[in-house]
């Protein structure tokens, strides 16, 4: 196996201290590869980066209308949130609209990723619940879908085990993922995600194609195309919900609005849709480093591809080339996307 | 640049989800390379992995005797600790023995790395201080050394700026690092570490050689050789102090005692001394991942090199090949050292 190119590097004392290899696919809505860096055919687990694809049935089925979900709630259905109070409250609201509560969630419990939210809970002597799980909005969306699918039957009975691959809810979700990516999920590796739903290994080329479809609607069913447009619009209106305070997805989409839809995933994955360019983007950092490596790479891709006003460009550049400070606030180095993402044309096939 | 070999991999759903490249040097006390994996000549910042070398002057100068430092305090001088109550108390005790307090520390402040210690502080509405900084023991050691060097002068005046490369304290510390590694630190890249002292870029081959010298005393001055032996013995007696609850360094040395001295550093660095084999080990993970990648690699090296009883081997193996569980406690994958560290002879020069 050839090594993937170095996409991000951490500098200290004028030299490269650490570096991150990875692969990048940029694909148009017809499936043409616009940019290929590294191996974009190796199947990778997209993890949370495809939550918007997994939320398509929530809207397409009519469940979002049936339970009158608003933009904040639809954005939370696509989110890996920080467990801040508004996130937890919004997940609770989604469940309540469908007549449910947090006891039906099967995502598990962890302390909020947001540091202030964690310390506030600890200071109150409280423990976190499933609503604080970064996936609680996605799961609340599954529950809302399931409550529509249950029709006249007992909703709680119907929902039990909704995270399993063969549950009717998860079958709908997986079918949407397969339709958008055009990849045969019945023949690829299946893992269990952090929140217990299946995650399917899919090549970056197919993931980027799916996000070009999300960007344009091209190649999706009419229901899914409308659902994708509505979810993108909801996130553009409520970008806090998709991640949270100080998080890259929130900051970029607060700044750029509907010009960009981007979503981080665990283990160094990013997917993005660029509607005005009809392009989709998918990134995987080999070593799985999300917070550090994959974020600067995504920011560099946005900076490179989108025509931006100077102020917006400077804002995005500040996320692809960061100053690193130590505990005394002294500048000790930089974290930045490498030249392969900066200079000349990005390579194409 | 040829890519370094893959040393650790994270498995999910039966496939490799993410992987970590890096380099490994195992060197004997005469400087002969026992094992070379990847590029061991590239200078890398050793960060906290060389704290035992930086503590040599504390003992060799007579300061440790002058201030009657005990084993726990000497172990803390070599530590990247979790900021647990015993760590903070022990750092305070070192300072008090030299007539100082935490106000002289120049390491900066951060929340304890230990999760329970962080939540306890938060629950009390308290903020962390410099004693909770993972480097507070190392800095308390610098202060103890400086208080001896200040002789009749005003100690606080003398200590001011002790983190700077040209301060008499730091010059002593850097001289010890240069003597142990045999590498010309005046001609290499210098960065600023997280705790504001300089960190010098040194090839893994030289770092491993330094730890073989720590293991044996060979090639060190008699004072430094005695200091190395005393510091290793102190850590073997008080391994909790060098890291803390649930931390690899503490767990391995609690189990193996003086048969192993190992020390983690930031950005994916590990150094270790194996006295009974007269060998030193130095590892750098390319992407800087310490907690995940470098730990399993170090454990695999220990498992491979040290003759271990079955129970000890199983214990160490549990740290080089780990089960990964999700928020519901479901097994989702494995984290493990790769075959290059497992099968056949480790490659030699």
HADDOCK unambig.tbl for C-alpha pairs under 7 A between the chains (distance, minus, plus):
assign (segid A and resid 3 and name CA) (segid B and resid 3 and name CA) 6.47 0.50 0.50
assign (segid A and resid 12 and name CA) (segid B and resid 191 and name CA) 5.51 0.50 0.50
assign (segid A and resid 13 and name CA) (segid B and resid 189 and name CA) 5.93 0.50 0.50
assign (segid A and resid 13 and name CA) (segid B and resid 190 and name CA) 5.11 0.50 0.50
assign (segid A and resid 13 and name CA) (segid B and resid 191 and name CA) 3.77 0.50 0.50
assign (segid A and resid 13 and name CA) (segid B and resid 192 and name CA) 6.87 0.50 0.50
assign (segid A and resid 14 and name CA) (segid B and resid 189 and name CA) 6.95 0.50 0.50
assign (segid A and resid 17 and name CA) (segid B and resid 44 and name CA) 6.56 0.50 0.50
assign (segid A and resid 17 and name CA) (segid B and resid 45 and name CA) 6.81 0.50 0.50
assign (segid A and resid 18 and name CA) (segid B and resid 267 and name CA) 6.95 0.50 0.50
assign (segid A and resid 18 and name CA) (segid B and resid 286 and name CA) 5.38 0.50 0.50
assign (segid A and resid 18 and name CA) (segid B and resid 287 and name CA) 4.92 0.50 0.50
assign (segid A and resid 18 and name CA) (segid B and resid 288 and name CA) 5.28 0.50 0.50
assign (segid A and resid 19 and name CA) (segid B and resid 286 and name CA) 5.91 0.50 0.50
assign (segid A and resid 19 and name CA) (segid B and resid 287 and name CA) 4.80 0.50 0.50
assign (segid A and resid 20 and name CA) (segid B and resid 287 and name CA) 5.25 0.50 0.50
assign (segid A and resid 44 and name CA) (segid B and resid 17 and name CA) 6.57 0.50 0.50
assign (segid A and resid 45 and name CA) (segid B and resid 17 and name CA) 6.80 0.50 0.50
assign (segid A and resid 108 and name CA) (segid B and resid 327 and name CA) 5.05 0.50 0.50
assign (segid A and resid 108 and name CA) (segid B and resid 328 and name CA) 4.89 0.50 0.50
assign (segid A and resid 109 and name CA) (segid B and resid 327 and name CA) 5.99 0.50 0.50
assign (segid A and resid 110 and name CA) (segid B and resid 327 and name CA) 6.58 0.50 0.50
assign (segid A and resid 119 and name CA) (segid B and resid 119 and name CA) 6.82 0.50 0.50
assign (segid A and resid 119 and name CA) (segid B and resid 122 and name CA) 5.69 0.50 0.50
assign (segid A and resid 122 and name CA) (segid B and resid 119 and name CA) 5.68 0.50 0.50
assign (segid A and resid 122 and name CA) (segid B and resid 122 and name CA) 6.10 0.50 0.50
assign (segid A and resid 122 and name CA) (segid B and resid 123 and name CA) 5.20 0.50 0.50
assign (segid A and resid 123 and name CA) (segid B and resid 122 and name CA) 5.17 0.50 0.50
assign (segid A and resid 123 and name CA) (segid B and resid 123 and name CA) 3.62 0.50 0.50
assign (segid A and resid 123 and name CA) (segid B and resid 124 and name CA) 6.54 0.50 0.50
assign (segid A and resid 123 and name CA) (segid B and resid 125 and name CA) 6.34 0.50 0.50
assign (segid A and resid 124 and name CA) (segid B and resid 123 and name CA) 6.53 0.50 0.50
assign (segid A and resid 125 and name CA) (segid B and resid 123 and name CA) 6.34 0.50 0.50
assign (segid A and resid 189 and name CA) (segid B and resid 13 and name CA) 5.94 0.50 0.50
assign (segid A and resid 189 and name CA) (segid B and resid 14 and name CA) 6.97 0.50 0.50
assign (segid A and resid 190 and name CA) (segid B and resid 13 and name CA) 5.11 0.50 0.50
assign (segid A and resid 191 and name CA) (segid B and resid 12 and name CA) 5.50 0.50 0.50
assign (segid A and resid 191 and name CA) (segid B and resid 13 and name CA) 3.77 0.50 0.50
assign (segid A and resid 191 and name CA) (segid B and resid 332 and name CA) 6.82 0.50 0.50
assign (segid A and resid 192 and name CA) (segid B and resid 13 and name CA) 6.87 0.50 0.50
assign (segid A and resid 192 and name CA) (segid B and resid 332 and name CA) 5.52 0.50 0.50
assign (segid A and resid 194 and name CA) (segid B and resid 326 and name CA) 4.74 0.50 0.50
assign (segid A and resid 194 and name CA) (segid B and resid 327 and name CA) 6.05 0.50 0.50
assign (segid A and resid 195 and name CA) (segid B and resid 326 and name CA) 6.86 0.50 0.50
assign (segid A and resid 195 and name CA) (segid B and resid 327 and name CA) 6.39 0.50 0.50
assign (segid A and resid 267 and name CA) (segid B and resid 18 and name CA) 6.95 0.50 0.50
assign (segid A and resid 286 and name CA) (segid B and resid 18 and name CA) 5.38 0.50 0.50
assign (segid A and resid 286 and name CA) (segid B and resid 19 and name CA) 5.91 0.50 0.50
assign (segid A and resid 287 and name CA) (segid B and resid 18 and name CA) 4.91 0.50 0.50
assign (segid A and resid 287 and name CA) (segid B and resid 19 and name CA) 4.80 0.50 0.50
assign (segid A and resid 287 and name CA) (segid B and resid 20 and name CA) 5.24 0.50 0.50
assign (segid A and resid 288 and name CA) (segid B and resid 18 and name CA) 5.27 0.50 0.50
assign (segid A and resid 326 and name CA) (segid B and resid 194 and name CA) 4.74 0.50 0.50
assign (segid A and resid 326 and name CA) (segid B and resid 195 and name CA) 6.85 0.50 0.50
assign (segid A and resid 327 and name CA) (segid B and resid 108 and name CA) 5.05 0.50 0.50
assign (segid A and resid 327 and name CA) (segid B and resid 109 and name CA) 5.99 0.50 0.50
assign (segid A and resid 327 and name CA) (segid B and resid 110 and name CA) 6.59 0.50 0.50
assign (segid A and resid 327 and name CA) (segid B and resid 194 and name CA) 6.05 0.50 0.50
assign (segid A and resid 327 and name CA) (segid B and resid 195 and name CA) 6.39 0.50 0.50
assign (segid A and resid 328 and name CA) (segid B and resid 108 and name CA) 4.90 0.50 0.50
assign (segid A and resid 332 and name CA) (segid B and resid 191 and name CA) 6.81 0.50 0.50
assign (segid A and resid 332 and name CA) (segid B and resid 192 and name CA) 5.50 0.50 0.50
